[in-house]
Amino acid sequence: MKIILKSAPAIAPRGKQAGTFIEARQESGKDQYDAAFNRVVVVVQLDAKDKTNAPFRVEKAYNLLGRGVSGFSDDFRSWNRRLLSQDEVEGFDPDALIKNKRVSVEINHRKFGKDTVAYIAAFHPAEVAAAA
């Protein structure tokens, strides 16, 4: 018999998870404090599924007005084992470079207000997920 001391949130499970890049989009504008933002959001659909059998989706955003280009380049290298070329940095084509490509992501949880949310802590090559 199991006793549930605390119900688990319906979020992606912790640890290395296999998935597929499904989207990378650029968002820009002003936030609620009238501060400008420009970011790239990468979306990964995990193989793991929720209670309704729908796959979990997790996102990672990179602030292009700060150190986001460097962070994105580092994550791309961690996943793909190569650096982005200068041409790729200046004109990144997500459909050609990441869309529908397999990936392994390290998922962690953190508190965001009263909620617990899942986030991508690291990217790894897809074969790491298969070996795990």
N, CA, C and O atoms as a Tinker XYZ file with bonds, in Angstrom:
   528  protein
     1  N      0.842000   -1.173000    0.000000    73     2
     2  CA     0.000000    0.000000    0.000000    64     1     3
     3  C      0.890000    1.239000    0.000000    63     2     4     5
     4  O      1.903000    1.287000    0.697000    81     3
     5  N      0.498000    2.250000   -0.796000    73     3     6
     6  CA     1.223000    3.515000   -0.837000    64     5     7
     7  C      0.408000    4.580000   -0.124000    63     6     8     9
     8  O     -0.815000    4.637000   -0.255000    81     7
     9  N      1.094000    5.412000    0.622000    73     7    10
    10  CA     0.467000    6.564000    1.255000    64     9    11
    11  C      1.038000    7.800000    0.584000    63    10    12    13
    12  O      2.253000    7.997000    0.569000    81    11
    13  N      0.177000    8.626000    0.034000    73    11    14
    14  CA     0.625000    9.840000   -0.641000    64    13    15
    15  C      0.697000   10.964000    0.393000    63    14    16    17
    16  O     -0.326000   11.482000    0.840000    81    15
    17  N      1.908000   11.323000    0.759000    73    15    18
    18  CA     2.117000   12.375000    1.743000    64    17    19
    19  C      1.957000   13.759000    1.125000    63    18    20    21
    20  O      1.527000   14.707000    1.782000    81    19
    21  N      2.308000   13.849000   -0.133000    73    19    22
    22  CA     2.180000   15.110000   -0.853000    64    21    23
    23  C      1.993000   14.757000   -2.316000    63    22    24    25
    24  O      2.771000   13.973000   -2.860000    81    23
    25  N      0.994000   15.307000   -2.958000    73    23    26
    26  CA     0.759000   14.969000   -4.359000    64    25    27
    27  C      1.818000   15.620000   -5.245000    63    26    28    29
    28  O      2.201000   16.772000   -5.045000    81    27
    29  N      2.270000   14.864000   -6.211000    73    27    30
    30  CA     3.280000   15.355000   -7.145000    64    29    31
    31  C      2.618000   16.252000   -8.181000    63    30    32    33
    32  O      1.526000   15.950000   -8.662000    81    31
    33  N      3.277000   17.356000   -8.528000    73    31    34
    34  CA     2.704000   18.222000   -9.565000    64    33    35
    35  C      2.742000   17.529000  -10.928000    63    34    36    37
    36  O      3.586000   16.666000  -11.168000    81    35
    37  N      1.840000   17.906000  -11.801000    73    35    38
    38  CA     1.767000   17.330000  -13.146000    64    37    39
    39  C      2.765000   18.041000  -14.055000    63    38    40    41
    40  O      2.386000   18.784000  -14.961000    81    39
    41  N      4.044000   17.797000  -13.794000    73    39    42
    42  CA     5.118000   18.410000  -14.592000    64    41    43
    43  C      6.089000   17.312000  -15.021000    63    42    44    45
    44  O      6.046000   16.193000  -14.511000    81    43
    45  N      6.948000   17.646000  -15.951000    73    43    46
    46  CA     7.921000   16.687000  -16.468000    64    45    47
    47  C      8.775000   16.132000  -15.328000    63    46    48    49
    48  O      9.165000   16.877000  -14.429000    81    47
    49  N      9.068000   14.827000  -15.358000    73    47    50
    50  CA     9.869000   14.223000  -14.299000    64    49    51
    51  C     11.321000   14.690000  -14.319000    63    50    52    53
    52  O     11.863000   15.035000  -15.369000    81    51
    53  N     11.935000   14.694000  -13.149000    73    51    54
    54  CA    13.351000   15.057000  -13.017000    64    53    55
    55  C     14.241000   14.031000  -13.706000    63    54    56    57
    56  O     13.841000   12.890000  -13.940000    81    55
    57  N     15.467000   14.467000  -14.027000    73    55    58
    58  CA    16.475000   13.569000  -14.562000    64    57    59
    59  C     16.618000   13.696000  -16.067000    63    58    60    61
    60  O     16.011000   14.562000  -16.696000    81    59
    61  N     17.431000   12.817000  -16.629000    73    59    62
    62  CA    17.648000   12.820000  -18.078000    64    61    63
    63  C     16.409000   12.274000  -18.770000    63    62    64    65
    64  O     15.911000   11.198000  -18.437000    81    63
    65  N     15.929000   13.033000  -19.732000    73    63    66
    66  CA    14.722000   12.668000  -20.465000    64    65    67
    67  C     14.993000   12.777000  -21.959000    63    66    68    69
    68  O     15.568000   13.761000  -22.425000    81    67
    69  N     14.579000   11.771000  -22.696000    73    67    70
    70  CA    14.696000   11.802000  -24.160000    64    69    71
    71  C     13.563000   12.644000  -24.722000    63    70    72    73
    72  O     12.459000   12.673000  -24.177000    81    71
    73  N     13.856000   13.331000  -25.825000    73    71    74
    74  CA    12.830000   14.149000  -26.447000    64    73    75
    75  C     13.229000   14.592000  -27.835000    63    74    76    77
    76  O     14.217000   14.123000  -28.400000    81    75
    77  N     12.439000   15.507000  -28.374000    73    75    78
    78  CA    12.640000   16.031000  -29.723000    64    77    79
    79  C     12.459000   17.539000  -29.698000    63    78    80    81
    80  O     11.505000   18.050000  -29.112000    81    79
    81  N     13.387000   18.254000  -30.342000    73    79    82
    82  CA    13.199000   19.696000  -30.525000    64    81    83
    83  C     11.997000   19.882000  -31.447000    63    82    84    85
    84  O     11.965000   19.311000  -32.537000    81    83
    85  N     11.015000   20.665000  -31.031000    73    83    86
    86  CA     9.867000   20.879000  -31.916000    64    85    87
    87  C      9.744000   22.319000  -32.382000    63    86    88    89
    88  O      9.034000   22.602000  -33.346000    81    87
    89  N     10.429000   23.230000  -31.707000    73    87    90
    90  CA    10.286000   24.635000  -32.101000    64    89    91
    91  C     11.392000   25.470000  -31.480000    63    90    92    93
    92  O     11.876000   25.180000  -30.386000    81    91
    93  N     11.777000   26.503000  -32.197000    73    91    94
    94  CA    12.594000   27.588000  -31.656000    64    93    95
    95  C     11.987000   28.856000  -32.229000    63    94    96    97
    96  O     11.857000   29.001000  -33.445000    81    95
    97  N     11.620000   29.767000  -31.350000    73    95    98
    98  CA    10.976000   30.991000  -31.821000    64    97    99
    99  C     11.623000   32.197000  -31.153000    63    98   100   101
   100  O     12.164000   32.107000  -30.051000    81    99
   101  N     11.553000   33.319000  -31.845000    73    99   102
   102  CA    12.068000   34.573000  -31.297000    64   101   103
   103  C     10.884000   35.404000  -30.815000    63   102   104   105
   104  O      9.880000   35.545000  -31.514000    81   103
   105  N     11.020000   35.950000  -29.611000    73   103   106
   106  CA    10.000000   36.810000  -29.032000    64   105   107
   107  C     10.654000   38.128000  -28.657000    63   106   108   109
   108  O     11.747000   38.154000  -28.091000    81   107
   109  N      9.978000   39.219000  -28.977000    73   107   110
   110  CA    10.509000   40.528000  -28.590000    64   109   111
   111  C      9.342000   41.450000  -28.273000    63   110   112   113
   112  O      8.209000   41.216000  -28.694000    81   111
   113  N      9.638000   42.485000  -27.537000    73   111   114
   114  CA     8.605000   43.441000  -27.157000    64   113   115
   115  C      8.964000   44.116000  -25.860000    63   114   116   117
   116  O     10.140000   44.311000  -25.553000    81   115
   117  N      7.941000   44.476000  -25.092000    73   115   118
   118  CA     8.140000   45.112000  -23.789000    64   117   119
   119  C      7.367000   44.318000  -22.746000    63   118   120   121
   120  O      6.260000   43.843000  -23.002000    81   119
   121  N      7.961000   44.183000  -21.573000    73   119   122
   122  CA     7.297000   43.453000  -20.501000    64   121   123
   123  C      6.367000   44.367000  -19.710000    63   122   124   125
   124  O      6.160000   45.519000  -20.091000    81   123
   125  N      5.804000   43.863000  -18.613000    73   123   126
   126  CA     4.845000   44.641000  -17.827000    64   125   127
   127  C      5.465000   45.862000  -17.175000    63   126   128   129
   128  O      4.745000   46.753000  -16.724000    81   127
   129  N      6.801000   45.922000  -17.118000    73   127   130
   130  CA     7.492000   47.081000  -16.546000    64   129   131
   131  C      8.011000   48.023000  -17.626000    63   130   132   133
   132  O      8.784000   48.939000  -17.342000    81   131
   133  N      7.581000   47.792000  -18.872000    73   131   134
   134  CA     7.964000   48.601000  -20.028000    64   133   135
   135  C      9.440000   48.456000  -20.400000    63   134   136   137
   136  O     10.014000   49.331000  -21.048000    81   135
   137  N     10.043000   47.349000  -19.988000    73   135   138
   138  CA    11.427000   47.062000  -20.350000    64   137   139
   139  C     11.438000   46.204000  -21.619000    63   138   140   141
   140  O     10.654000   45.264000  -21.752000    81   139
   141  N     12.326000   46.535000  -22.532000    73   139   142
   142  CA    12.428000   45.794000  -23.789000    64   141   143
   143  C     12.989000   44.392000  -23.528000    63   142   144   145
   144  O     13.836000   44.201000  -22.656000    81   143
   145  N     12.501000   43.420000  -24.299000    73   143   146
   146  CA    13.069000   42.079000  -24.244000    64   145   147
   147  C     13.190000   41.537000  -25.662000    63   146   148   149
   148  O     12.428000   41.900000  -26.559000    81   147
   149  N     14.156000   40.669000  -25.832000    73   147   150
   150  CA    14.385000   39.963000  -27.094000    64   149   151
   151  C     14.975000   38.619000  -26.706000    63   150   152   153
   152  O     16.086000   38.552000  -26.180000    81   151
   153  N     14.235000   37.548000  -26.965000    73   151   154
   154  CA    14.701000   36.238000  -26.532000    64   153   155
   155  C     14.378000   35.181000  -27.569000    63   154   156   157
   156  O     13.497000   35.346000  -28.413000    81   155
   157  N     15.118000   34.098000  -27.477000    73   155   158
   158  CA    14.835000   32.893000  -28.249000    64   157   159
   159  C     14.317000   31.859000  -27.264000    63   158   160   161
   160  O     14.903000   31.654000  -26.200000    81   159
   161  N     13.220000   31.210000  -27.622000    73   159   162
   162  CA    12.632000   30.161000  -26.791000    64   161   163
   163  C     12.726000   28.845000  -27.562000    63   162   164   165
   164  O     12.227000   28.732000  -28.682000    81   163
   165  N     13.371000   27.857000  -26.950000    73   163   166
   166  CA    13.522000   26.528000  -27.544000    64   165   167
   167  C     12.549000   25.594000  -26.835000    63   166   168   169
   168  O     12.510000   25.551000  -25.606000    81   167
   169  N     11.764000   24.849000  -27.608000    73   167   170
   170  CA    10.749000   23.951000  -27.057000    64   169   171
   171  C     11.127000   22.505000  -27.379000    63   170   172   173
   172  O     11.408000   22.156000  -28.525000    81   171
   173  N     11.125000   21.672000  -26.328000    73   171   174
   174  CA    11.415000   20.242000  -26.476000    64   173   175
   175  C     10.184000   19.460000  -26.032000    63   174   176   177
   176  O      9.637000   19.706000  -24.958000    81   175
   177  N      9.758000   18.524000  -26.858000    73   175   178
   178  CA     8.686000   17.601000  -26.490000    64   177   179
   179  C      9.333000   16.320000  -25.999000    63   178   180   181
   180  O     10.088000   15.673000  -26.725000    81   179
   181  N      9.031000   15.958000  -24.757000    73   179   182
   182  CA     9.640000   14.781000  -24.156000    64   181   183
   183  C      8.909000   13.506000  -24.552000    63   182   184   185
   184  O      7.730000   13.536000  -24.904000    81   183
   185  N      9.618000   12.394000  -24.490000    73   183   186
   186  CA     8.987000   11.092000  -24.692000    64   185   187
   187  C      8.106000   10.753000  -23.485000    63   186   188   189
   188  O      7.124000   10.023000  -23.622000    81   187
   189  N      8.450000   11.277000  -22.312000    73   187   190
   190  CA     7.658000   11.041000  -21.095000    64   189   191
   191  C      6.271000   11.649000  -21.264000    63   190   192   193
   192  O      6.110000   12.701000  -21.883000    81   191
   193  N      5.289000   10.978000  -20.712000    73   191   194
   194  CA     3.900000   11.417000  -20.876000    64   193   195
   195  C      3.249000   11.653000  -19.513000    63   194   196   197
   196  O      3.652000   11.079000  -18.502000    81   195
   197  N      2.228000   12.520000  -19.519000    73   195   198
   198  CA     1.484000   12.800000  -18.291000    64   197   199
   199  C      0.387000   11.750000  -18.093000    63   198   200   201
   200  O      0.319000   10.770000  -18.834000    81   199
   201  N     -0.456000   11.960000  -17.103000    73   199   202
   202  CA    -1.506000   10.975000  -16.775000    64   201   203
   203  C     -2.529000   10.803000  -17.891000    63   202   204   205
   204  O     -3.199000    9.772000  -17.956000    81   203
   205  N     -2.661000   11.796000  -18.770000    73   203   206
   206  CA    -3.604000   11.697000  -19.887000    64   205   207
   207  C     -2.931000   11.162000  -21.152000    63   206   208   209
   208  O     -3.535000   11.141000  -22.224000    81   207
   209  N     -1.679000   10.732000  -21.016000    73   207   210
   210  CA    -0.878000   10.191000  -22.115000    64   209   211
   211  C     -0.427000   11.256000  -23.118000    63   210   212   213
   212  O     -0.054000   10.930000  -24.245000    81   211
   213  N     -0.461000   12.511000  -22.714000    73   211   214
   214  CA     0.052000   13.598000  -23.554000    64   213   215
   215  C      1.528000   13.817000  -23.209000    63   214   216   217
   216  O      1.901000   13.783000  -22.036000    81   215
   217  N      2.362000   14.040000  -24.218000    73   215   218
   218  CA     3.785000   14.256000  -23.932000    64   217   219
   219  C      4.009000   15.590000  -23.213000    63   218   220   221
   220  O      3.325000   16.579000  -23.474000    81   219
   221  N      4.977000   15.587000  -22.308000    73   219   222
   222  CA     5.367000   16.830000  -21.645000    64   221   223
   223  C      6.133000   17.703000  -22.623000    63   222   224   225
   224  O      6.867000   17.200000  -23.475000    81   223
   225  N      5.962000   18.995000  -22.500000    73   223   226
   226  CA     6.755000   19.973000  -23.266000    64   225   227
   227  C      7.466000   20.866000  -22.269000    63   226   228   229
   228  O      6.878000   21.317000  -21.286000    81   227
   229  N      8.739000   21.114000  -22.535000    73   227   230
   230  CA     9.523000   22.012000  -21.695000    64   229   231
   231  C     10.205000   23.029000  -22.595000    63   230   232   233
   232  O     10.531000   22.742000  -23.747000    81   231
   233  N     10.413000   24.217000  -22.053000    73   231   234
   234  CA    11.004000   25.307000  -22.820000    64   233   235
   235  C     12.218000   25.864000  -22.096000    63   234   236   237
   236  O     12.321000   25.791000  -20.872000    81   235
   237  N     13.127000   26.418000  -22.872000    73   235   238
   238  CA    14.244000   27.175000  -22.319000    64   237   239
   239  C     14.357000   28.458000  -23.120000    63   238   240   241
   240  O     14.391000   28.435000  -24.350000    81   239
   241  N     14.415000   29.589000  -22.405000    73   239   242
   242  CA    14.501000   30.903000  -23.050000    64   241   243
   243  C     15.908000   31.472000  -22.865000    63   242   244   245
   244  O     16.547000   31.281000  -21.830000    81   243
   245  N     16.362000   32.163000  -23.883000    73   243   246
   246  CA    17.677000   32.803000  -23.879000    64   245   247
   247  C     17.495000   34.292000  -24.135000    63   246   248   249
   248  O     16.947000   34.679000  -25.168000    81   247
   249  N     17.943000   35.122000  -23.218000    73   247   250
   250  CA    17.833000   36.577000  -23.325000    64   249   251
   251  C     18.897000   37.094000  -24.288000    63   250   252   253
   252  O     20.083000   37.108000  -23.958000    81   251
   253  N     18.481000   37.511000  -25.459000    73   251   254
   254  CA    19.438000   37.970000  -26.470000    64   253   255
   255  C     19.974000   39.366000  -26.175000    63   254   256   257
   256  O     20.926000   39.807000  -26.818000    81   255
   257  N     19.381000   40.063000  -25.219000    73   255   258
   258  CA    19.896000   41.378000  -24.827000    64   257   259
   259  C     20.966000   41.251000  -23.749000    63   258   260   261
   260  O     21.582000   42.243000  -23.359000    81   259
   261  N     21.181000   40.057000  -23.279000    73   259   262
   262  CA    22.191000   39.801000  -22.255000    64   261   263
   263  C     23.179000   38.767000  -22.761000    63   262   264   265
   264  O     23.742000   38.901000  -23.847000    81   263
   265  N     23.379000   37.725000  -21.950000    73   263   266
   266  CA    24.339000   36.678000  -22.285000    64   265   267
   267  C     23.693000   35.492000  -22.991000    63   266   268   269
   268  O     24.282000   34.412000  -23.059000    81   267
   269  N     22.501000   35.685000  -23.510000    73   267   270
   270  CA    21.745000   34.593000  -24.105000    64   269   271
   271  C     22.381000   33.958000  -25.317000    63   270   272   273
   272  O     22.271000   32.747000  -25.503000    81   271
   273  N     23.047000   34.744000  -26.150000    73   271   274
   274  CA    23.688000   34.176000  -27.345000    64   273   275
   275  C     24.773000   33.193000  -26.913000    63   274   276   277
   276  O     24.895000   32.105000  -27.476000    81   275
   277  N     25.549000   33.579000  -25.921000    73   275   278
   278  CA    26.598000   32.701000  -25.406000    64   277   279
   279  C     25.994000   31.444000  -24.781000    63   278   280   281
   280  O     26.484000   30.339000  -25.015000    81   279
   281  N     24.941000   31.603000  -23.993000    73   279   282
   282  CA    24.282000   30.458000  -23.368000    64   281   283
   283  C     23.681000   29.526000  -24.398000    63   282   284   285
   284  O     23.799000   28.307000  -24.280000    81   283
   285  N     23.032000   30.095000  -25.415000    73   283   286
   286  CA    22.451000   29.279000  -26.478000    64   285   287
   287  C     23.551000   28.525000  -27.223000    63   286   288   289
   288  O     23.411000   27.333000  -27.498000    81   287
   289  N     24.642000   29.213000  -27.548000    73   287   290
   290  CA    25.755000   28.570000  -28.257000    64   289   291
   291  C     26.350000   27.430000  -27.432000    63   290   292   293
   292  O     26.677000   26.375000  -27.975000    81   291
   293  N     26.490000   27.641000  -26.115000    73   291   294
   294  CA    27.021000   26.592000  -25.237000    64   293   295
   295  C     26.084000   25.387000  -25.200000    63   294   296   297
   296  O     26.540000   24.245000  -25.262000    81   295
   297  N     24.775000   25.636000  -25.100000    73   295   298
   298  CA    23.816000   24.535000  -25.072000    64   297   299
   299  C     23.782000   23.800000  -26.413000    63   298   300   301
   300  O     23.675000   22.574000  -26.445000    81   299
   301  N     23.873000   24.539000  -27.512000    73   299   302
   302  CA    23.921000   23.907000  -28.836000    64   301   303
   303  C     25.132000   22.981000  -28.924000    63   302   304   305
   304  O     25.027000   21.859000  -29.419000    81   303
   305  N     26.283000   23.457000  -28.441000    73   303   306
   306  CA    27.507000   22.648000  -28.466000    64   305   307
   307  C     27.372000   21.413000  -27.571000    63   306   308   309
   308  O     27.827000   20.332000  -27.944000    81   307
   309  N     26.755000   21.559000  -26.400000    73   307   310
   310  CA    26.551000   20.416000  -25.499000    64   309   311
   311  C     25.700000   19.342000  -26.167000    63   310   312   313
   312  O     25.949000   18.147000  -26.006000    81   311
   313  N     24.691000   19.785000  -26.923000    73   311   314
   314  CA    23.812000   18.836000  -27.597000    64   313   315
   315  C     24.441000   18.273000  -28.863000    63   314   316   317
   316  O     24.431000   17.059000  -29.068000    81   315
   317  N     24.989000   19.134000  -29.716000    73   315   318
   318  CA    25.415000   18.746000  -31.056000    64   317   319
   319  C     26.913000   18.452000  -31.164000    63   318   320   321
   320  O     27.385000   17.964000  -32.191000    81   319
   321  N     27.645000   18.751000  -30.107000    73   319   322
   322  CA    29.103000   18.519000  -30.070000    64   321   323
   323  C     29.869000   19.315000  -31.113000    63   322   324   325
   324  O     30.937000   18.901000  -31.566000    81   323
   325  N     29.317000   20.458000  -31.489000    73   323   326
   326  CA    30.054000   21.351000  -32.390000    64   325   327
   327  C     29.642000   22.783000  -32.107000    63   326   328   329
   328  O     28.558000   23.043000  -31.584000    81   327
   329  N     30.517000   23.703000  -32.457000    73   327   330
   330  CA    30.214000   25.120000  -32.289000    64   329   331
   331  C     29.349000   25.611000  -33.443000    63   330   332   333
   332  O     29.426000   25.087000  -34.554000    81   331
   333  N     28.539000   26.605000  -33.177000    73   331   334
   334  CA    27.830000   27.289000  -34.257000    64   333   335
   335  C     28.833000   28.110000  -35.053000    63   334   336   337
   336  O     29.722000   28.732000  -34.472000    81   335
   337  N     28.703000   28.119000  -36.365000    73   335   338
   338  CA    29.564000   28.967000  -37.182000    64   337   339
   339  C     29.104000   30.421000  -37.038000    63   338   340   341
   340  O     27.999000   30.681000  -36.562000    81   339
   341  N     29.939000   31.349000  -37.443000    73   339   342
   342  CA    29.557000   32.764000  -37.380000    64   341   343
   343  C     28.323000   33.032000  -38.246000    63   342   344   345
   344  O     27.457000   33.819000  -37.863000    81   343
   345  N     28.239000   32.387000  -39.406000    73   343   346
   346  CA    27.054000   32.534000  -40.261000    64   345   347
   347  C     25.797000   32.020000  -39.563000    63   346   348   349
   348  O     24.730000   32.622000  -39.684000    81   347
   349  N     25.921000   30.899000  -38.825000    73   347   350
   350  CA    24.774000   30.356000  -38.101000    64   349   351
   351  C     24.348000   31.260000  -36.952000    63   350   352   353
   352  O     23.157000   31.386000  -36.666000    81   351
   353  N     25.313000   31.886000  -36.298000    73   351   354
   354  CA    24.991000   32.816000  -35.205000    64   353   355
   355  C     24.267000   34.041000  -35.750000    63   354   356   357
   356  O     23.311000   34.527000  -35.145000    81   355
   357  N     24.726000   34.536000  -36.891000    73   355   358
   358  CA    24.135000   35.751000  -37.467000    64   357   359
   359  C     22.802000   35.492000  -38.153000    63   358   360   361
   360  O     22.011000   36.420000  -38.318000    81   359
   361  N     22.534000   34.258000  -38.554000    73   359   362
   362  CA    21.266000   33.930000  -39.209000    64   361   363
   363  C     20.836000   32.523000  -38.845000    63   362   364   365
   364  O     20.810000   31.640000  -39.702000    81   363
   365  N     20.495000   32.304000  -37.573000    73   363   366
   366  CA    20.158000   30.968000  -37.094000    64   365   367
   367  C     18.865000   30.479000  -37.728000    63   366   368   369
   368  O     17.843000   31.163000  -37.674000    81   367
   369  N     18.910000   29.295000  -38.330000    73   367   370
   370  CA    17.740000   28.688000  -38.971000    64   369   371
   371  C     17.322000   27.462000  -38.153000    63   370   372   373
   372  O     17.856000   26.373000  -38.359000    81   371
   373  N     16.371000   27.631000  -37.228000    73   371   374
   374  CA    16.002000   26.504000  -36.369000    64   373   375
   375  C     15.414000   25.323000  -37.131000    63   374   376   377
   376  O     15.586000   24.177000  -36.716000    81   375
   377  N     14.722000   25.583000  -38.237000    73   375   378
   378  CA    14.142000   24.477000  -39.002000    64   377   379
   379  C     15.229000   23.568000  -39.560000    63   378   380   381
   380  O     15.049000   22.351000  -39.616000    81   379
   381  N     16.344000   24.141000  -39.968000    73   379   382
   382  CA    17.429000   23.343000  -40.538000    64   381   383
   383  C     18.326000   22.735000  -39.461000    63   382   384   385
   384  O     18.846000   21.634000  -39.642000    81   383
   385  N     18.512000   23.434000  -38.352000    73   383   386
   386  CA    19.525000   23.007000  -37.389000    64   385   387
   387  C     18.999000   22.185000  -36.206000    63   386   388   389
   388  O     19.724000   21.329000  -35.698000    81   387
   389  N     17.771000   22.416000  -35.756000    73   387   390
   390  CA    17.325000   21.667000  -34.578000    64   389   391
   391  C     15.932000   21.037000  -34.696000    63   390   392   393
   392  O     15.663000   20.032000  -34.037000    81   391
   393  N     15.055000   21.595000  -35.508000    73   391   394
   394  CA    13.670000   21.114000  -35.531000    64   393   395
   395  C     13.604000   19.629000  -35.881000    63   394   396   397
   396  O     14.231000   19.166000  -36.834000    81   395
   397  N     12.822000   18.893000  -35.079000    73   395   398
   398  CA    12.597000   17.458000  -35.236000    64   397   399
   399  C     13.842000   16.611000  -34.994000    63   398   400   401
   400  O     13.879000   15.444000  -35.383000    81   399
   401  N     14.849000   17.178000  -34.364000    73   399   402
   402  CA    16.068000   16.432000  -34.027000    64   401   403
   403  C     15.927000   15.898000  -32.601000    63   402   404   405
   404  O     15.344000   16.553000  -31.737000    81   403
   405  N     16.461000   14.716000  -32.371000    73   403   406
   406  CA    16.408000   14.090000  -31.055000    64   405   407
   407  C     17.418000   14.736000  -30.104000    63   406   408   409
   408  O     18.477000   15.206000  -30.520000    81   407
   409  N     17.067000   14.744000  -28.834000    73   407   410
   410  CA    17.892000   15.374000  -27.807000    64   409   411
   411  C     17.626000   14.683000  -26.475000    63   410   412   413
   412  O     16.562000   14.100000  -26.268000    81   411
   413  N     18.588000   14.752000  -25.588000    73   411   414
   414  CA    18.397000   14.341000  -24.208000    64   413   415
   415  C     18.516000   15.611000  -23.371000    63   414   416   417
   416  O     19.464000   16.379000  -23.536000    81   415
   417  N     17.559000   15.833000  -22.477000    73   415   418
   418  CA    17.593000   17.020000  -21.628000    64   417   419
   419  C     17.628000   16.605000  -20.172000    63   418   420   421
   420  O     17.024000   15.605000  -19.784000    81   419
   421  N     18.333000   17.374000  -19.379000    73   419   422
   422  CA    18.362000   17.182000  -17.935000    64   421   423
   423  C     17.283000   18.085000  -17.356000    63   422   424   425
   424  O     17.363000   19.308000  -17.465000    81   423
   425  N     16.281000   17.480000  -16.743000    73   423   426
   426  CA    15.153000   18.232000  -16.186000    64   425   427
   427  C     15.325000   18.355000  -14.671000    63   426   428   429
   428  O     15.621000   17.375000  -13.987000    81   427
   429  N     15.139000   19.556000  -14.167000    73   427   430
   430  CA    15.107000   19.812000  -12.727000    64   429   431
   431  C     13.815000   20.532000  -12.399000    63   430   432   433
   432  O     13.093000   20.973000  -13.294000    81   431
   433  N     13.527000   20.649000  -11.116000    73   431   434
   434  CA    12.337000   21.353000  -10.642000    64   433   435
   435  C     12.749000   22.512000   -9.759000    63   434   436   437
   436  O     13.780000   22.458000   -9.088000    81   435
   437  N     11.931000   23.575000   -9.761000    73   435   438
   438  CA    12.147000   24.702000   -8.862000    64   437   439
   439  C     10.802000   25.330000   -8.534000    63   438   440   441
   440  O      9.811000   25.138000   -9.238000    81   439
   441  N     10.801000   26.075000   -7.456000    73   439   442
   442  CA     9.596000   26.789000   -7.046000    64   441   443
   443  C      9.518000   28.088000   -7.830000    63   442   444   445
   444  O     10.519000   28.780000   -8.018000    81   443
   445  N      8.311000   28.406000   -8.283000    73   443   446
   446  CA     8.031000   29.663000   -8.968000    64   445   447
   447  C      6.754000   30.183000   -8.326000    63   446   448   449
   448  O      5.646000   29.810000   -8.713000    81   447
   449  N      6.931000   31.050000   -7.340000    73   447   450
   450  CA     5.788000   31.458000   -6.528000    64   449   451
   451  C      5.348000   30.258000   -5.706000    63   450   452   453
   452  O      6.161000   29.650000   -5.008000    81   451
   453  N      4.081000   29.916000   -5.781000    73   451   454
   454  CA     3.570000   28.750000   -5.055000    64   453   455
   455  C      3.668000   27.467000   -5.864000    63   454   456   457
   456  O      3.452000   26.378000   -5.332000    81   455
   457  N      3.990000   27.587000   -7.147000    73   455   458
   458  CA     4.016000   26.429000   -8.039000    64   457   459
   459  C      5.415000   25.825000   -8.136000    63   458   460   461
   460  O      6.419000   26.515000   -7.960000    81   459
   461  N      5.459000   24.546000   -8.415000    73   459   462
   462  CA     6.698000   23.866000   -8.772000    64   461   463
   463  C      6.690000   23.707000  -10.281000    63   462   464   465
   464  O      5.710000   23.231000  -10.855000    81   463
   465  N      7.781000   24.105000  -10.926000    73   463   466
   466  CA     7.860000   24.030000  -12.389000    64   465   467
   467  C      9.079000   23.208000  -12.796000    63   466   468   469
   468  O     10.079000   23.150000  -12.080000    81   467
   469  N      8.973000   22.579000  -13.956000    73   467   470
   470  CA    10.094000   21.841000  -14.536000    64   469   471
   471  C     10.855000   22.773000  -15.466000    63   470   472   473
   472  O     10.260000   23.609000  -16.146000    81   471
   473  N     12.175000   22.623000  -15.489000    73   471   474
   474  CA    12.982000   23.434000  -16.409000    64   473   475
   475  C     14.133000   22.607000  -16.961000    63   474   476   477
   476  O     14.549000   21.612000  -16.367000    81   475
   477  N     14.636000   23.039000  -18.103000    73   475   478
   478  CA    15.770000   22.367000  -18.734000    64   477   479
   479  C     17.046000   22.899000  -18.095000    63   478   480   481
   480  O     17.369000   24.081000  -18.213000    81   479
   481  N     17.764000   22.012000  -17.420000    73   479   482
   482  CA    19.033000   22.389000  -16.791000    64   481   483
   483  C     20.207000   22.197000  -17.750000    63   482   484   485
   484  O     21.191000   22.932000  -17.680000    81   483
   485  N     20.107000   21.211000  -18.646000    73   483   486
   486  CA    21.215000   20.941000  -19.570000    64   485   487
   487  C     20.705000   20.152000  -20.773000    63   486   488   489
   488  O     19.706000   19.437000  -20.697000    81   487
   489  N     21.414000   20.303000  -21.871000    73   487   490
   490  CA    21.166000   19.533000  -23.094000    64   489   491
   491  C     22.297000   18.521000  -23.266000    63   490   492   493
   492  O     23.448000   18.798000  -22.930000    81   491
   493  N     21.954000   17.343000  -23.796000    73   491   494
   494  CA    22.937000   16.302000  -24.076000    64   493   495
   495  C     22.603000   15.685000  -25.429000    63   494   496   497
   496  O     21.472000   15.787000  -25.904000    81   495
   497  N     23.595000   15.042000  -26.049000    73   495   498
   498  CA    23.302000   14.329000  -27.293000    64   497   499
   499  C     22.245000   13.253000  -27.048000    63   498   500   501
   500  O     22.142000   12.719000  -25.944000    81   499
   501  N     21.478000   12.944000  -28.059000    73   499   502
   502  CA    20.357000   12.000000  -27.924000    64   501   503
   503  C     20.813000   10.619000  -27.482000    63   502   504   505
   504  O     20.093000    9.963000  -26.729000    81   503
   505  N     21.966000   10.153000  -27.912000    73   503   506
   506  CA    22.380000    8.800000  -27.558000    64   505   507
   507  C     22.628000    8.639000  -26.060000    63   506   508   509
   508  O     22.618000    7.513000  -25.564000    81   507
   509  N     22.848000    9.724000  -25.329000    73   507   510
   510  CA    23.002000    9.641000  -23.879000    64   509   511
   511  C     21.701000    9.148000  -23.271000    63   510   512   513
   512  O     21.724000    8.358000  -22.327000    81   511
   513  N     20.556000    9.602000  -23.796000    73   511   514
   514  CA    19.259000    9.182000  -23.288000    64   513   515
   515  C     19.045000    7.699000  -23.554000    63   514   516   517
   516  O     18.501000    6.989000  -22.709000    81   515
   517  N     19.467000    7.230000  -24.717000    73   515   518
   518  CA    19.266000    5.834000  -25.070000    64   517   519
   519  C     20.104000    4.923000  -24.166000    63   518   520   521
   520  O     19.683000    3.807000  -23.861000    81   519
   521  N     21.282000    5.383000  -23.736000    73   519   522
   522  CA    22.157000    4.580000  -22.900000    64   521   523
   523  C     21.749000    4.637000  -21.436000    63   522   524   525
   524  O     22.128000    3.763000  -20.655000    81   523
   525  N     20.977000    5.660000  -21.050000    73   523   526
   526  CA    20.632000    5.836000  -19.635000    64   525   527
   527  C     19.567000    4.881000  -19.174000    63   526   528
   528  O     19.173000    4.910000  -18.008000    81   527
